[in-house]
């Protein structure tokens, strides 16, 4: 990546096979979801596969993205479900 390219940062939410929700941070959402489904991205999702991407938020810097990830992780499940438009 050249100095002129701006790297995007993402916060994503996954819906797991058992109905659980998982929130994470990445710079490559396509690769990250694939790794989750292969059981290589996190200990939690390894035992809750397959996963489906249900929300993706884009940020221009890592700090803002990580703050948003923490904010989402602190939300109650009902709010997360509304955020993802899942009932």
C-alpha positions as CSV (number, residue, x, y, z in Angstrom):
1,X,0.0,0.0,0.0
2,X,1.4,3.4,-1.0
3,X,1.5,6.4,1.3
4,X,-1.3,8.0,-0.7
5,X,-3.7,5.1,-0.2
6,X,-6.0,5.5,2.8
7,X,-6.6,2.3,4.7
8,X,-10.2,1.8,5.8
9,X,-11.0,0.3,9.2
10,X,-14.2,-1.7,9.8
11,X,-16.3,-2.8,12.7
12,X,-18.4,-5.8,11.8
13,X,-21.2,-7.9,13.3
14,X,-21.7,-11.6,12.6
15,X,-24.7,-13.7,13.3
16,X,-23.6,-17.2,14.4
17,X,-25.3,-20.5,13.6
18,X,-26.7,-20.7,17.2
19,X,-28.1,-17.1,17.1
20,X,-25.3,-15.5,19.0
21,X,-23.9,-12.2,17.8
22,X,-20.2,-11.5,17.5
23,X,-18.6,-8.0,17.0
24,X,-15.1,-7.4,15.8
25,X,-12.6,-5.1,14.0
26,X,-10.8,-5.6,10.8
27,X,-9.2,-3.9,7.8
28,X,-10.3,-6.6,5.4
29,X,-13.9,-7.7,6.1
30,X,-14.2,-10.3,3.3
31,X,-11.1,-12.1,4.4
32,X,-12.1,-11.9,8.1
33,X,-15.5,-13.4,7.6
34,X,-13.9,-16.2,5.5
35,X,-11.4,-16.9,8.4
36,X,-14.3,-16.9,10.9
37,X,-16.0,-19.6,8.8
38,X,-12.8,-21.6,8.6
39,X,-12.5,-21.5,12.3
40,X,-9.3,-19.5,12.2
41,X,-10.4,-16.0,13.3
42,X,-11.6,-16.3,16.9
43,X,-12.0,-18.9,19.6
44,X,-15.7,-17.9,20.1
45,X,-16.8,-18.2,16.5
46,X,-14.8,-21.4,16.0
47,X,-17.5,-23.3,17.9
48,X,-20.5,-21.2,16.5
49,X,-20.1,-21.7,12.8
50,X,-21.2,-20.9,10.2
51,X,-21.3,-17.1,10.6
52,X,-23.0,-14.5,8.4
53,X,-22.1,-10.9,8.2
54,X,-25.0,-8.8,9.3
55,X,-23.5,-5.3,9.8
56,X,-20.5,-3.5,8.5
57,X,-19.4,0.0,9.5
58,X,-16.5,1.8,7.8
59,X,-14.1,4.2,9.5
60,X,-11.1,6.3,8.3
61,X,-9.0,5.5,11.4
62,X,-8.4,2.6,13.7
63,X,-9.0,4.6,16.9
64,X,-12.5,5.5,16.0
65,X,-13.3,2.0,14.8
66,X,-12.1,0.4,18.0
67,X,-14.1,2.9,20.1
68,X,-17.2,1.9,18.1
69,X,-16.4,-1.8,18.5
70,X,-16.3,-1.4,22.3
71,X,-19.5,0.7,22.2
72,X,-21.4,-2.0,20.3
73,X,-20.0,-4.8,22.6
74,X,-21.5,-2.9,25.6
75,X,-25.0,-2.7,24.0
76,X,-27.8,-5.0,25.1
77,X,-28.7,-7.8,22.7
78,X,-32.0,-6.2,21.8
79,X,-30.3,-3.0,20.7
80,X,-27.7,-5.0,18.7
81,X,-30.5,-6.9,16.9
82,X,-32.2,-3.6,16.0
83,X,-28.9,-2.2,14.8
84,X,-28.6,-5.2,12.4
85,X,-32.3,-5.2,11.6
86,X,-32.6,-8.8,12.8
87,X,-35.7,-10.0,14.7
